[in-house]
Amino acid sequence: MQPASLTIAIVGGTGFVGNRVADLLRAAGHRVVILSRRTGTDLASPDPAALARALEGCAALVLCAGINREIGSQTYDAVHIRGTAAAVAAAKETGVQHVVMLSFLRARPDGPSHYHRSKWAAEVIVRESGIPFTVLKAGVIYGRGDHMLDHLSRALRTFPVFGLVGMRERPVRPVAVDDVARLLAAAATGEPRLRDRTIEVLGPDQLPLGDAVRCVGEVIGRRPTYVRLPVAAHLLLASAFESLMRVPLVSIAQVRILAEGVVEAAPAAEPPPADLAPATPFSAVSIRAGLPEPAGFGRRDLRWCAAR
Ligand SMILES: NC(=O)c1ccc[n+]([C@@H]2O[C@H](COP(=O)([O-])OP(=O)(O)OC[C@H]3O[C@@H](n4cnc5c(N)ncnc54)[C@H](OP(=O)(O)O)[C@@H]3O)[C@@H](O)[C@H]2O)c1
């Protein structure tokens, strides 16, 4: 039975995944309240009264906000931990009945970057909130508007040599954004099998990261020379990209993520119910559907050019 029309708040509803969740919820007849810096809510300096006003009358709160590199006041502690705590406190105050959080598959207390550790801390805040919750721990998500296909395809179009992360091949299970958004929307609208659960969200196909990159290259007709570079070299490059680029080609946290593979939750999490499990194959069709307009990297991607 279709649930009645609900009002659902999405923190991070302007982002790649949050925007897709908002579209799905609206298409199903629900009202969506979008919160992000672009709509006046900065989790790094939250206003508790404004958050509570925004959540008034909401049945569910979906947390899709996050960063993958730190700039100024936008730190992992501020956005992921204190920001989540503020949003969850406002949800409690206003009687929101369900909190749904999109976390990362391998977010854990002893993770290899503060991204991992801060996302874990946010998971704990959600699980211990006293409000019914769903935590979805997703691996690498791809689709139109993403970071993965966007950055990969633009890098493959720009550089004749492409550096793969680490001297050993690591596996990934890319998951299509629509499959993730469907799970988030189901949780937010009260799917009972997702209530009070921490669930891993992975695509149906497992492949070496290098093959995933080559698949994207094949689809856009690029065959650069692929070289393997040690993780330490990638960390140096990522540090340079973080200082130079508006959105880094790859961030330090992303190198740490790719260096250990992205195929199973850590710590272990439950699989989704079979009928809600991601099923979109990582194929030429799904890659093509998620590609941005053809473009390479240029001056507009540099931080100081973008700021003008
Ligand atoms: N994409 C993936 O492969 C993947 C996989 C697993 C988990 N995740 C997690 O899922 C979440 C969303 O990922 P995404 O790929 O959709 O990221 P995204 O496209 O970068 O979107 C991030 C969202 O967070 C908002 N945001 C960032 N800083 C904020 C702040 N200080 N206050 C309020 N809102 C803020 C952004 O909006 P404004 O810029 O308007 O503030 C945007 O709506 C992230 O937490 C990410 O760690 C992503």
Ligand as a Chemical Component Dictionary entry (heavy atoms), coordinates in Angstrom:
data_LIG
# 
_chem_comp.id                   LIG 
_chem_comp.type                 NON-POLYMER 
_chem_comp.pdbx_formal_charge   0 
_chem_comp.three_letter_code    LIG 
# 
loop_
_chem_comp_atom.comp_id 
_chem_comp_atom.atom_id 
_chem_comp_atom.alt_atom_id 
_chem_comp_atom.type_symbol 
_chem_comp_atom.charge 
_chem_comp_atom.model_Cartn_x 
_chem_comp_atom.model_Cartn_y 
_chem_comp_atom.model_Cartn_z 
_chem_comp_atom.pdbx_ordinal 
LIG N1  N1  N 0  28.967 9.572  -3.527 1  
LIG C1  C1  C 0  29.379 8.438  -2.974 2  
LIG O1  O1  O 0  29.971 7.561  -3.643 3  
LIG C2  C2  C 0  29.111 8.164  -1.507 4  
LIG C3  C3  C 0  29.261 6.857  -1.015 5  
LIG C4  C4  C 0  28.984 6.604  0.340  6  
LIG C5  C5  C 0  28.609 7.636  1.171  7  
LIG N2  N2  N 1  28.491 8.901  0.669  8  
LIG C6  C6  C 0  28.104 9.959  1.596  9  
LIG O2  O2  O 0  26.839 10.425 1.203  10 
LIG C7  C7  C 0  26.737 11.830 1.437  11 
LIG C8  C8  C 0  26.302 12.514 0.161  12 
LIG O3  O3  O 0  27.188 12.198 -0.877 13 
LIG P1  P1  P 0  27.083 12.923 -2.281 14 
LIG O4  O4  O 0  27.908 12.118 -3.220 15 
LIG O5  O5  O -1 25.642 13.213 -2.621 16 
LIG O6  O6  O 0  27.847 14.284 -1.974 17 
LIG P2  P2  P 0  27.681 15.717 -2.648 18 
LIG O7  O7  O 0  27.147 15.643 -4.031 19 
LIG O8  O8  O 0  28.994 16.389 -2.447 20 
LIG O9  O9  O 0  26.589 16.416 -1.756 21 
LIG C9  C9  C 0  26.877 16.813 -0.465 22 
LIG C10 C10 C 0  25.682 17.524 0.093  23 
LIG O10 O10 O 0  26.010 17.970 1.420  24 
LIG C11 C11 C 0  25.704 19.340 1.519  25 
LIG N3  N3  N 0  26.630 19.933 2.480  26 
LIG C12 C12 C 0  27.983 19.889 2.464  27 
LIG N4  N4  N 0  28.478 20.584 3.499  28 
LIG C13 C13 C 0  27.417 21.065 4.189  29 
LIG C14 C14 C 0  27.285 21.856 5.340  30 
LIG N5  N5  N 0  28.331 22.347 6.012  31 
LIG N6  N6  N 0  26.048 22.163 5.772  32 
LIG C15 C15 C 0  24.954 21.729 5.106  33 
LIG N7  N7  N 0  25.017 20.957 4.011  34 
LIG C16 C16 C 0  26.237 20.646 3.551  35 
LIG C17 C17 C 0  25.871 19.887 0.101  36 
LIG O11 O11 O 0  25.080 21.032 -0.150 37 
LIG P3  P3  P 0  25.637 22.544 -0.114 38 
LIG O12 O12 O 0  26.909 22.554 -0.921 39 
LIG O13 O13 O 0  24.525 23.358 -0.666 40 
LIG O14 O14 O 0  25.878 22.815 1.318  41 
LIG C18 C18 C 0  25.284 18.749 -0.705 42 
LIG O15 O15 O 0  23.879 18.854 -0.734 43 
LIG C19 C19 C 0  28.110 12.283 1.929  44 
LIG O16 O16 O 0  28.064 12.361 3.320  45 
LIG C20 C20 C 0  29.035 11.166 1.527  46 
LIG O17 O17 O 0  30.072 11.034 2.465  47 
LIG C21 C21 C 0  28.705 9.191  -0.656 48 
# 
loop_
_chem_comp_bond.comp_id 
_chem_comp_bond.atom_id_1 
_chem_comp_bond.atom_id_2 
_chem_comp_bond.value_order 
_chem_comp_bond.pdbx_ordinal 
LIG N1  C1  SING 1  
LIG C1  O1  DOUB 2  
LIG C1  C2  SING 3  
LIG C2  C3  SING 4  
LIG C2  C21 DOUB 5  
LIG C3  C4  DOUB 6  
LIG C4  C5  SING 7  
LIG C5  N2  DOUB 8  
LIG N2  C6  SING 9  
LIG N2  C21 SING 10 
LIG C6  O2  SING 11 
LIG C6  C20 SING 12 
LIG O2  C7  SING 13 
LIG C7  C8  SING 14 
LIG C7  C19 SING 15 
LIG C8  O3  SING 16 
LIG O3  P1  SING 17 
LIG P1  O4  DOUB 18 
LIG P1  O5  SING 19 
LIG P1  O6  SING 20 
LIG O6  P2  SING 21 
LIG P2  O7  DOUB 22 
LIG P2  O8  SING 23 
LIG P2  O9  SING 24 
LIG O9  C9  SING 25 
LIG C9  C10 SING 26 
LIG C10 O10 SING 27 
LIG C10 C18 SING 28 
LIG O10 C11 SING 29 
LIG C11 N3  SING 30 
LIG C11 C17 SING 31 
LIG N3  C12 SING 32 
LIG N3  C16 SING 33 
LIG C12 N4  DOUB 34 
LIG N4  C13 SING 35 
LIG C13 C14 SING 36 
LIG C13 C16 DOUB 37 
LIG C14 N5  SING 38 
LIG C14 N6  DOUB 39 
LIG N6  C15 SING 40 
LIG C15 N7  DOUB 41 
LIG N7  C16 SING 42 
LIG C17 O11 SING 43 
LIG C17 C18 SING 44 
LIG O11 P3  SING 45 
LIG P3  O12 DOUB 46 
LIG P3  O13 SING 47 
LIG P3  O14 SING 48 
LIG C18 O15 SING 49 
LIG C19 O16 SING 50 
LIG C19 C20 SING 51 
LIG C20 O17 SING 52 
# 
